[in-house]
Amino acid sequence: MQNNNELVKKIAIKTLQIEAQALNRLIETIDDGFCNCVQSIFESNGRVVITGIGKSAIIAQKIAATLNSTGTPALFMHAADAIHGDLGMIQSNDILLCISKSGETPEIKVLIPFLKSLGSQLIGMTSNSKSYLAKRADFLLHTPIPEEADPNNLAPTASTTAQMAMGDALATALLALRGFSPSDFAQFHPGGALGKQLYLRVYDLYPNNEKPKVDEDDNLQAVILEMTSKRLGAAVVLNKAYQVIGIITDGDLRRMLTENTDTSSLLAKDIMSPHPKTINEQALAVKALDVMRTNSITQIVVVNDQQNYVGIVHLHDLINEGLI
Protein backbone atom coordinates (compact mmCIF):
# COMPACT_ATOMS: atom_id res chain seq x y z
CA MET A 1 0.00 0.00 0.00
CA GLN A 2 2.83 2.38 0.89
CA ASN A 3 4.50 1.81 -2.48
CA ASN A 4 1.20 2.54 -4.23
CA ASN A 5 0.80 5.75 -2.27
CA GLU A 6 4.24 6.94 -3.32
CA LEU A 7 3.48 6.18 -6.96
CA VAL A 8 0.12 7.96 -6.80
CA LYS A 9 1.66 11.05 -5.22
CA LYS A 10 4.50 11.09 -7.73
CA ILE A 11 2.15 10.90 -10.73
CA ALA A 12 -0.27 13.47 -9.30
CA ILE A 13 2.51 15.97 -8.57
CA LYS A 14 4.04 15.49 -12.01
CA THR A 15 0.62 16.03 -13.62
CA LEU A 16 0.15 19.32 -11.80
CA GLN A 17 3.69 20.42 -12.63
CA ILE A 18 3.22 19.73 -16.34
CA GLU A 19 -0.12 21.54 -16.41
CA ALA A 20 1.33 24.48 -14.48
CA GLN A 21 4.14 24.70 -17.03
CA ALA A 22 1.57 24.70 -19.83
CA LEU A 23 -0.24 27.63 -18.20
CA ASN A 24 3.02 29.55 -17.74
CA ARG A 25 3.79 29.11 -21.44
CA LEU A 26 0.44 30.67 -22.30
CA ILE A 27 1.57 33.96 -20.76
CA GLU A 28 4.14 34.34 -23.54
CA THR A 29 1.40 34.10 -26.19
CA ILE A 30 -0.60 37.08 -24.91
CA ASP A 31 0.52 39.60 -27.50
CA ASP A 32 -0.95 42.16 -29.89
CA GLY A 33 -2.59 39.33 -31.82
CA PHE A 34 -4.53 38.30 -28.73
CA CYS A 35 -5.52 41.92 -28.12
CA ASN A 36 -6.71 42.30 -31.72
CA CYS A 37 -8.77 39.13 -31.37
CA VAL A 38 -10.44 40.44 -28.20
CA GLN A 39 -11.08 43.83 -29.81
CA SER A 40 -12.66 42.20 -32.85
CA ILE A 41 -15.11 40.26 -30.66
CA PHE A 42 -15.81 43.35 -28.57
CA GLU A 43 -16.67 45.42 -31.66
CA SER A 44 -18.77 42.68 -33.24
CA ASN A 45 -22.55 42.90 -33.32
CA GLY A 46 -22.83 39.13 -33.55
CA ARG A 47 -22.18 36.15 -31.34
CA VAL A 48 -19.14 33.97 -30.78
CA VAL A 49 -19.87 30.53 -32.24
CA ILE A 50 -17.45 28.02 -30.68
CA THR A 51 -16.79 24.63 -32.20
CA GLY A 52 -14.58 21.62 -31.61
CA ILE A 53 -14.61 17.84 -31.43
CA GLY A 54 -13.78 15.33 -28.72
CA LYS A 55 -12.40 16.85 -25.52
CA SER A 56 -12.02 20.18 -27.32
CA ALA A 57 -15.78 20.21 -27.84
CA ILE A 58 -16.30 19.90 -24.09
CA ILE A 59 -13.94 22.83 -23.52
CA ALA A 60 -15.80 24.76 -26.22
CA GLN A 61 -19.06 24.30 -24.33
CA LYS A 62 -17.49 25.60 -21.15
CA ILE A 63 -16.02 28.65 -22.87
CA ALA A 64 -19.39 29.42 -24.47
CA ALA A 65 -21.04 29.21 -21.05
CA THR A 66 -18.41 31.49 -19.51
CA LEU A 67 -18.78 34.08 -22.28
CA ASN A 68 -22.57 34.07 -21.96
CA SER A 69 -22.42 34.54 -18.21
CA THR A 70 -20.03 37.48 -18.48
CA GLY A 71 -21.79 39.54 -21.13
CA THR A 72 -20.56 38.16 -24.47
CA PRO A 73 -23.27 36.26 -26.42
CA ALA A 74 -21.97 32.86 -27.46
CA LEU A 75 -23.15 29.43 -28.52
CA PHE A 76 -21.63 25.99 -29.01
CA MET A 77 -21.71 24.11 -32.32
CA HIS A 78 -20.29 20.60 -32.45
CA ALA A 79 -17.87 20.26 -35.38
CA ALA A 80 -19.27 16.89 -36.47
CA ASP A 81 -22.84 18.20 -36.49
CA ALA A 82 -21.89 21.44 -38.24
CA ILE A 83 -21.48 19.82 -41.66
CA HIS A 84 -24.78 17.98 -41.22
CA GLY A 85 -27.01 21.00 -40.87
CA ASP A 86 -25.87 22.93 -37.82
CA LEU A 87 -24.02 25.48 -39.96
CA GLY A 88 -27.46 27.01 -40.37
CA MET A 89 -27.20 28.44 -36.85
CA ILE A 90 -24.39 30.80 -37.90
CA GLN A 91 -25.38 34.37 -38.76
CA SER A 92 -23.46 36.69 -41.05
CA ASN A 93 -22.05 38.88 -38.26
CA ASP A 94 -21.00 36.01 -35.97
CA ILE A 95 -17.36 35.33 -35.14
CA LEU A 96 -16.24 31.71 -35.19
CA LEU A 97 -13.86 30.15 -32.67
CA CYS A 98 -12.54 26.74 -33.64
CA ILE A 99 -10.68 24.71 -30.98
CA SER A 100 -8.35 21.84 -31.90
CA LYS A 101 -5.17 20.69 -30.19
CA SER A 102 -3.48 19.58 -33.40
CA GLY A 103 -5.28 21.87 -35.78
CA GLU A 104 -5.26 18.93 -38.19
CA THR A 105 -8.31 16.95 -37.01
CA PRO A 106 -10.12 15.58 -40.10
CA GLU A 107 -13.50 16.95 -39.04
CA ILE A 108 -11.98 20.38 -38.50
CA LYS A 109 -10.21 20.33 -41.87
CA VAL A 110 -13.50 19.50 -43.57
CA LEU A 111 -15.33 22.21 -41.65
CA ILE A 112 -12.95 25.15 -42.08
CA PRO A 113 -13.61 25.81 -45.80
CA PHE A 114 -17.33 25.99 -45.09
CA LEU A 115 -16.74 28.37 -42.20
CA LYS A 116 -14.53 30.57 -44.36
CA SER A 117 -17.13 30.61 -47.11
CA LEU A 118 -19.61 32.23 -44.75
CA GLY A 119 -17.45 35.35 -44.67
CA SER A 120 -17.20 35.43 -40.89
CA GLN A 121 -13.95 35.98 -39.04
CA LEU A 122 -12.32 32.76 -37.84
CA ILE A 123 -10.37 32.40 -34.60
CA GLY A 124 -8.23 29.31 -34.27
CA MET A 125 -7.21 27.94 -30.86
CA THR A 126 -4.55 25.29 -31.32
CA SER A 127 -1.27 24.02 -29.92
CA ASN A 128 0.24 23.77 -33.40
CA SER A 129 0.98 27.19 -34.87
CA LYS A 130 1.88 25.61 -38.24
CA SER A 131 -1.32 23.59 -38.57
CA TYR A 132 -4.07 23.75 -41.15
CA LEU A 133 -6.30 25.60 -38.69
CA ALA A 134 -3.62 28.08 -37.60
CA LYS A 135 -2.72 29.04 -41.18
CA ARG A 136 -6.33 29.67 -42.18
CA ALA A 137 -7.49 31.52 -39.08
CA ASP A 138 -7.85 35.30 -39.04
CA PHE A 139 -6.70 35.25 -35.40
CA LEU A 140 -4.59 32.62 -33.67
CA LEU A 141 -4.90 31.83 -29.97
CA HIS A 142 -1.79 29.73 -29.54
CA THR A 143 -1.91 27.16 -26.71
CA PRO A 144 1.53 25.50 -26.92
CA ILE A 145 2.26 22.48 -24.72
CA PRO A 146 5.48 20.42 -24.66
CA GLU A 147 3.65 17.29 -23.50
CA GLU A 148 0.42 15.95 -22.08
CA ALA A 149 0.38 15.18 -18.38
CA ASP A 150 -0.51 11.49 -18.56
CA PRO A 151 2.38 8.96 -18.47
CA ASN A 152 1.76 7.96 -22.09
CA ASN A 153 1.61 11.54 -23.38
CA LEU A 154 -1.70 10.74 -25.08
CA ALA A 155 -4.75 11.75 -23.01
CA PRO A 156 -5.82 15.40 -23.41
CA THR A 157 -4.77 16.87 -20.05
CA ALA A 158 -2.28 19.73 -20.31
CA SER A 159 -3.76 20.67 -23.69
CA THR A 160 -7.33 20.98 -22.37
CA THR A 161 -6.05 22.86 -19.30
CA ALA A 162 -4.39 25.35 -21.65
CA GLN A 163 -7.54 25.64 -23.78
CA MET A 164 -9.68 26.26 -20.71
CA ALA A 165 -7.31 28.90 -19.39
CA MET A 166 -7.09 30.68 -22.74
CA GLY A 167 -10.89 30.75 -22.89
CA ASP A 168 -10.97 32.29 -19.43
CA ALA A 169 -8.41 34.90 -20.48
CA LEU A 170 -10.55 35.75 -23.50
CA ALA A 171 -13.73 36.02 -21.41
CA THR A 172 -12.21 38.12 -18.64
CA ALA A 173 -10.57 40.50 -21.11
CA LEU A 174 -13.95 41.02 -22.79
CA LEU A 175 -15.61 41.41 -19.40
CA ALA A 176 -13.20 44.23 -18.56
CA LEU A 177 -13.77 46.00 -21.89
CA ARG A 178 -17.53 45.82 -21.40
CA GLY A 179 -17.32 47.23 -17.87
CA PHE A 180 -19.26 44.19 -16.68
CA SER A 181 -20.32 44.94 -13.09
CA PRO A 182 -21.41 42.76 -10.13
CA SER A 183 -25.01 43.82 -10.77
CA ASP A 184 -24.68 42.68 -14.39
CA PHE A 185 -23.32 39.35 -13.13
CA ALA A 186 -26.30 38.96 -10.82
CA GLN A 187 -28.72 39.46 -13.72
CA PHE A 188 -27.19 36.47 -15.50
CA HIS A 189 -27.07 34.31 -12.33
CA PRO A 190 -30.39 34.94 -10.54
CA GLY A 191 -30.88 31.33 -9.50
CA GLY A 192 -27.47 30.54 -8.10
CA ALA A 193 -25.74 31.25 -4.82
CA LEU A 194 -23.31 33.58 -6.58
CA GLY A 195 -26.13 35.69 -7.92
CA LYS A 196 -27.92 35.73 -4.59
CA GLN A 197 -24.84 37.20 -2.96
CA LEU A 198 -25.20 40.14 -5.34
CA TYR A 199 -28.94 40.79 -5.30
CA LEU A 200 -30.65 39.12 -2.31
CA ARG A 201 -31.35 41.73 0.36
CA VAL A 202 -32.34 41.60 4.00
CA TYR A 203 -35.86 42.80 3.20
CA ASP A 204 -36.34 39.64 1.11
CA LEU A 205 -35.84 37.51 4.24
CA TYR A 206 -37.19 39.03 7.42
CA PRO A 207 -40.91 39.30 6.43
CA ASN A 208 -41.04 35.48 6.47
CA ASN A 209 -40.17 35.41 10.18
CA GLU A 210 -42.06 36.22 13.34
CA LYS A 211 -41.29 39.58 14.96
CA PRO A 212 -40.66 38.94 18.68
CA LYS A 213 -40.51 42.12 20.74
CA VAL A 214 -40.99 43.23 24.32
CA ASP A 215 -41.13 46.60 26.07
CA GLU A 216 -38.15 47.46 28.24
CA ASP A 217 -40.44 47.40 31.33
CA ASP A 218 -42.08 44.04 30.59
CA ASN A 219 -41.63 41.39 33.29
CA LEU A 220 -39.92 38.03 32.95
CA GLN A 221 -43.17 36.14 32.28
CA ALA A 222 -43.99 38.42 29.33
CA VAL A 223 -40.47 37.93 27.96
CA ILE A 224 -40.65 34.14 28.14
CA LEU A 225 -44.12 34.02 26.58
CA GLU A 226 -42.99 36.23 23.68
CA MET A 227 -39.87 34.21 23.04
CA THR A 228 -41.60 30.84 23.14
CA SER A 229 -44.60 31.93 21.05
CA LYS A 230 -42.45 33.45 18.27
CA ARG A 231 -39.99 30.53 18.26
CA LEU A 232 -36.88 32.40 17.21
CA GLY A 233 -35.01 31.96 20.46
CA ALA A 234 -34.83 35.72 21.02
CA ALA A 235 -36.87 38.83 21.68
CA VAL A 236 -35.95 42.40 20.80
CA VAL A 237 -36.28 44.98 23.58
CA LEU A 238 -37.76 48.33 22.57
CA ASN A 239 -38.07 51.68 24.28
CA LYS A 240 -41.12 53.94 24.12
CA ALA A 241 -39.96 55.41 20.79
CA TYR A 242 -39.97 51.87 19.27
CA GLN A 243 -36.20 51.94 18.98
CA VAL A 244 -34.01 48.93 19.65
CA ILE A 245 -32.15 49.09 22.93
CA GLY A 246 -31.37 45.43 23.53
CA ILE A 247 -32.00 41.79 22.78
CA ILE A 248 -32.81 38.82 24.99
CA THR A 249 -31.69 35.40 23.80
CA ASP A 250 -31.94 31.90 25.26
CA GLY A 251 -28.41 32.39 26.52
CA ASP A 252 -29.39 35.59 28.35
CA LEU A 253 -32.20 33.71 30.12
CA ARG A 254 -29.86 30.93 31.21
CA ARG A 255 -27.34 33.41 32.57
CA MET A 256 -30.10 35.29 34.40
CA LEU A 257 -31.35 32.09 36.08
CA THR A 258 -27.81 31.17 37.09
CA GLU A 259 -27.09 34.58 38.62
CA ASN A 260 -30.45 35.30 40.31
CA THR A 261 -32.37 33.30 42.87
CA ASP A 262 -35.26 35.79 42.96
CA THR A 263 -36.55 36.63 39.47
CA SER A 264 -39.94 38.05 40.43
CA SER A 265 -38.91 41.68 40.06
CA LEU A 266 -36.72 41.37 36.97
CA LEU A 267 -37.70 43.35 33.88
CA ALA A 268 -36.68 43.00 30.26
CA LYS A 269 -34.17 45.83 30.57
CA ASP A 270 -32.48 43.96 33.46
CA ILE A 271 -31.99 40.80 31.43
CA MET A 272 -31.22 42.08 27.95
CA SER A 273 -27.87 42.39 26.20
CA PRO A 274 -27.66 46.09 25.29
CA HIS A 275 -26.67 47.45 21.90
CA PRO A 276 -27.39 44.35 19.79
CA LYS A 277 -26.01 44.04 16.28
CA THR A 278 -28.42 45.54 13.75
CA ILE A 279 -28.58 45.76 9.99
CA ASN A 280 -30.56 47.96 7.65
CA GLU A 281 -33.31 46.23 5.71
CA GLN A 282 -31.79 47.50 2.43
CA ALA A 283 -28.46 45.76 3.04
CA LEU A 284 -27.39 42.72 1.06
CA ALA A 285 -28.17 39.43 2.78
CA VAL A 286 -24.54 38.40 2.44
CA LYS A 287 -23.64 41.43 4.60
CA ALA A 288 -25.92 40.11 7.33
CA LEU A 289 -24.10 36.78 7.09
CA ASP A 290 -20.76 38.54 7.43
CA VAL A 291 -21.90 40.36 10.59
CA MET A 292 -23.20 37.12 12.10
CA ARG A 293 -19.96 35.28 11.40
CA THR A 294 -17.78 38.11 12.70
CA ASN A 295 -19.74 38.35 15.94
CA SER A 296 -20.55 34.63 16.38
CA ILE A 297 -24.32 35.21 16.55
CA THR A 298 -27.19 33.30 14.97
CA GLN A 299 -29.66 36.14 14.46
CA ILE A 300 -29.48 39.82 13.66
CA VAL A 301 -31.98 42.62 14.30
CA VAL A 302 -33.30 44.41 11.21
CA VAL A 303 -34.06 48.14 11.28
CA ASN A 304 -35.31 50.66 8.73
CA ASP A 305 -33.82 54.02 7.78
CA GLN A 306 -35.39 55.59 10.89
CA GLN A 307 -33.68 52.94 13.05
CA ASN A 308 -37.04 51.43 13.93
CA TYR A 309 -37.28 47.68 14.50
CA VAL A 310 -38.82 45.79 11.56
CA GLY A 311 -37.81 42.15 12.09
CA ILE A 312 -35.15 39.49 12.60
CA VAL A 313 -33.03 37.50 10.18
CA HIS A 314 -31.84 34.13 11.46
CA LEU A 315 -28.85 32.12 10.29
CA HIS A 316 -31.25 29.43 9.06
CA ASP A 317 -32.72 31.95 6.57
CA LEU A 318 -29.31 32.35 4.96
CA ILE A 319 -28.72 28.59 4.94
CA ASN A 320 -32.08 28.05 3.24
CA GLU A 321 -31.10 30.55 0.53
CA GLY A 322 -27.88 28.68 -0.16
CA LEU A 323 -25.58 31.48 0.99
CA ILE A 324 -23.77 29.08 3.32
C-alpha positions in Angstrom: 0.0 0.0 0.0 2.8 2.4 0.9 4.5 1.8 -2.5 1.2 2.5 -4.2 0.8 5.8 -2.3 4.2 6.9 -3.3 3.5 6.2 -7.0 0.1 8.0 -6.8 1.7 11.1 -5.2 4.5 11.1 -7.7 2.1 10.9 -10.7 -0.3 13.5 -9.3 2.5 16.0 -8.6 4.0 15.5 -12.0 0.6 16.0 -13.6 0.1 19.3 -11.8 3.7 20.4 -12.6 3.2 19.7 -16.3 -0.1 21.5 -16.4 1.3 24.5 -14.5 4.1 24.7 -17.0 1.6 24.7 -19.8 -0.2 27.6 -18.2 3.0 29.5 -17.7 3.8 29.1 -21.4 0.4 30.7 -22.3 1.6 34.0 -20.8 4.1 34.3 -23.5 1.4 34.1 -26.2 -0.6 37.1 -24.9 0.5 39.6 -27.5 -1.0 42.2 -29.9 -2.6 39.3 -31.8 -4.5 38.3 -28.7 -5.5 41.9 -28.1 -6.7 42.3 -31.7 -8.8 39.1 -31.4 -10.4 40.4 -28.2 -11.1 43.8 -29.8 -12.7 42.2 -32.8 -15.1 40.3 -30.7 -15.8 43.3 -28.6 -16.7 45.4 -31.7 -18.8 42.7 -33.2 -22.5 42.9 -33.3 -22.8 39.1 -33.5 -22.2 36.1 -31.3 -19.1 34.0 -30.8 -19.9 30.5 -32.2 -17.5 28.0 -30.7 -16.8 24.6 -32.2 -14.6 21.6 -31.6 -14.6 17.8 -31.4 -13.8 15.3 -28.7 -12.4 16.9 -25.5 -12.0 20.2 -27.3 -15.8 20.2 -27.8 -16.3 19.9 -24.1 -13.9 22.8 -23.5 -15.8 24.8 -26.2 -19.1 24.3 -24.3 -17.5 25.6 -21.1 -16.0 28.7 -22.9 -19.4 29.4 -24.5 -21.0 29.2 -21.1 -18.4 31.5 -19.5 -18.8 34.1 -22.3 -22.6 34.1 -22.0 -22.4 34.5 -18.2 -20.0 37.5 -18.5 -21.8 39.5 -21.1 -20.6 38.2 -24.5 -23.3 36.3 -26.4 -22.0 32.9 -27.5 -23.1 29.4 -28.5 -21.6 26.0 -29.0 -21.7 24.1 -32.3 -20.3 20.6 -32.5 -17.9 20.3 -35.4 -19.3 16.9 -36.5 -22.8 18.2 -36.5 -21.9 21.4 -38.2 -21.5 19.8 -41.7 -24.8 18.0 -41.2 -27.0 21.0 -40.9 -25.9 22.9 -37.8 -24.0 25.5 -40.0 -27.5 27.0 -40.4 -27.2 28.4 -36.8 -24.4 30.8 -37.9 -25.4 34.4 -38.8 -23.5 36.7 -41.0 -22.1 38.9 -38.3 -21.0 36.0 -36.0 -17.4 35.3 -35.1 -16.2 31.7 -35.2 -13.9 30.1 -32.7 -12.5 26.7 -33.6 -10.7 24.7 -31.0 -8.3 21.8 -31.9 -5.2 20.7 -30.2 -3.5 19.6 -33.4 -5.3 21.9 -35.8 -5.3 18.9 -38.2 -8.3 17.0 -37.0 -10.1 15.6 -40.1 -13.5 16.9 -39.0 -12.0 20.4 -38.5 -10.2 20.3 -41.9 -13.5 19.5 -43.6 -15.3 22.2 -41.6 -12.9 25.2 -42.1 -13.6 25.8 -45.8 -17.3 26.0 -45.1 -16.7 28.4 -42.2 -14.5 30.6 -44.4 -17.1 30.6 -47.1 -19.6 32.2 -44.7 -17.5 35.4 -44.7 -17.2 35.4 -40.9 -14.0 36.0 -39.0 -12.3 32.8 -37.8 -10.4 32.4 -34.6 -8.2 29.3 -34.3 -7.2 27.9 -30.9 -4.6 25.3 -31.3 -1.3 24.0 -29.9 0.2 23.8 -33.4 1.0 27.2 -34.9 1.9 25.6 -38.2 -1.3 23.6 -38.6 -4.1 23.7 -41.2 -6.3 25.6 -38.7 -3.6 28.1 -37.6 -2.7 29.0 -41.2 -6.3 29.7 -42.2 -7.5 31.5 -39.1 -7.8 35.3 -39.0 -6.7 35.3 -35.4 -4.6 32.6 -33.7 -4.9 31.8 -30.0 -1.8 29.7 -29.5 -1.9 27.2 -26.7 1.5 25.5 -26.9 2.3 22.5 -24.7 5.5 20.4 -24.7 3.7 17.3 -23.5 0.4 16.0 -22.1 0.4 15.2 -18.4 -0.5 11.5 -18.6 2.4 9.0 -18.5 1.8 8.0 -22.1 1.6 11.5 -23.4 -1.7 10.7 -25.1 -4.8 11.7 -23.0 -5.8 15.4 -23.4 -4.8 16.9 -20.1 -2.3 19.7 -20.3 -3.8 20.7 -23.7 -7.3 21.0 -22.4 -6.1 22.9 -19.3 -4.4 25.3 -21.7 -7.5 25.6 -23.8 -9.7 26.3 -20.7 -7.3 28.9 -19.4 -7.1 30.7 -22.7 -10.9 30.7 -22.9 -11.0 32.3 -19.4 -8.4 34.9 -20.5 -10.6 35.7 -23.5 -13.7 36.0 -21.4 -12.2 38.1 -18.6 -10.6 40.5 -21.1 -13.9 41.0 -22.8 -15.6 41.4 -19.4 -13.2 44.2 -18.6 -13.8 46.0 -21.9 -17.5 45.8 -21.4 -17.3 47.2 -17.9 -19.3 44.2 -16.7 -20.3 44.9 -13.1 -21.4 42.8 -10.1 -25.0 43.8 -10.8 -24.7 42.7 -14.4 -23.3 39.4 -13.1 -26.3 39.0 -10.8 -28.7 39.5 -13.7 -27.2 36.5 -15.5 -27.1 34.3 -12.3 -30.4 34.9 -10.5 -30.9 31.3 -9.5 -27.5 30.5 -8.1 -25.7 31.2 -4.8 -23.3 33.6 -6.6 -26.1 35.7 -7.9 -27.9 35.7 -4.6 -24.8 37.2 -3.0 -25.2 40.1 -5.3 -28.9 40.8 -5.3 -30.7 39.1 -2.3 -31.4 41.7 0.4 -32.3 41.6 4.0 -35.9 42.8 3.2 -36.3 39.6 1.1 -35.8 37.5 4.2 -37.2 39.0 7.4 -40.9 39.3 6.4 -41.0 35.5 6.5 -40.2 35.4 10.2 -42.1 36.2 13.3 -41.3 39.6 15.0 -40.7 38.9 18.7 -40.5 42.1 20.7 -41.0 43.2 24.3 -41.1 46.6 26.1 -38.2 47.5 28.2 -40.4 47.4 31.3 -42.1 44.0 30.6 -41.6 41.4 33.3 -39.9 38.0 33.0 -43.2 36.1 32.3 -44.0 38.4 29.3 -40.5 37.9 28.0 -40.6 34.1 28.1 -44.1 34.0 26.6 -43.0 36.2 23.7 -39.9 34.2 23.0 -41.6 30.8 23.1 -44.6 31.9 21.1 -42.5 33.5 18.3 -40.0 30.5 18.3 -36.9 32.4 17.2 -35.0 32.0 20.5 -34.8 35.7 21.0 -36.9 38.8 21.7 -36.0 42.4 20.8 -36.3 45.0 23.6 -37.8 48.3 22.6 -38.1 51.7 24.3 -41.1 53.9 24.1 -40.0 55.4 20.8 -40.0 51.9 19.3 -36.2 51.9 19.0 -34.0 48.9 19.6 -32.2 49.1 22.9 -31.4 45.4 23.5 -32.0 41.8 22.8 -32.8 38.8 25.0 -31.7 35.4 23.8 -31.9 31.9 25.3 -28.4 32.4 26.5 -29.4 35.6 28.3 -32.2 33.7 30.1 -29.9 30.9 31.2 -27.3 33.4 32.6 -30.1 35.3 34.4 -31.4 32.1 36.1 -27.8 31.2 37.1 -27.1 34.6 38.6 -30.5 35.3 40.3 -32.4 33.3 42.9 -35.3 35.8 43.0 -36.6 36.6 39.5 -39.9 38.0 40.4 -38.9 41.7 40.1 -36.7 41.4 37.0 -37.7 43.4 33.9 -36.7 43.0 30.3 -34.2 45.8 30.6 -32.5 44.0 33.5 -32.0 40.8 31.4 -31.2 42.1 27.9 -27.9 42.4 26.2 -27.7 46.1 25.3 -26.7 47.5 21.9 -27.4 44.3 19.8 -26.0 44.0 16.3 -28.4 45.5 13.7 -28.6 45.8 10.0 -30.6 48.0 7.6 -33.3 46.2 5.7 -31.8 47.5 2.4 -28.5 45.8 3.0 -27.4 42.7 1.1 -28.2 39.4 2.8 -24.5 38.4 2.4 -23.6 41.4 4.6 -25.9 40.1 7.3 -24.1 36.8 7.1 -20.8 38.5 7.4 -21.9 40.4 10.6 -23.2 37.1 12.1 -20.0 35.3 11.4 -17.8 38.1 12.7 -19.7 38.3 15.9 -20.5 34.6 16.4 -24.3 35.2 16.5 -27.2 33.3 15.0 -29.7 36.1 14.5 -29.5 39.8 13.7 -32.0 42.6 14.3 -33.3 44.4 11.2 -34.1 48.1 11.3 -35.3 50.7 8.7 -33.8 54.0 7.8 -35.4 55.6 10.9 -33.7 52.9 13.0 -37.0 51.4 13.9 -37.3 47.7 14.5 -38.8 45.8 11.6 -37.8 42.2 12.1 -35.2 39.5 12.6 -33.0 37.5 10.2 -31.8 34.1 11.5 -28.8 32.1 10.3 -31.3 29.4 9.1 -32.7 31.9 6.6 -29.3 32.3 5.0 -28.7 28.6 4.9 -32.1 28.0 3.2 -31.1 30.5 0.5 -27.9 28.7 -0.2 -25.6 31.5 1.0 -23.8 29.1 3.3 
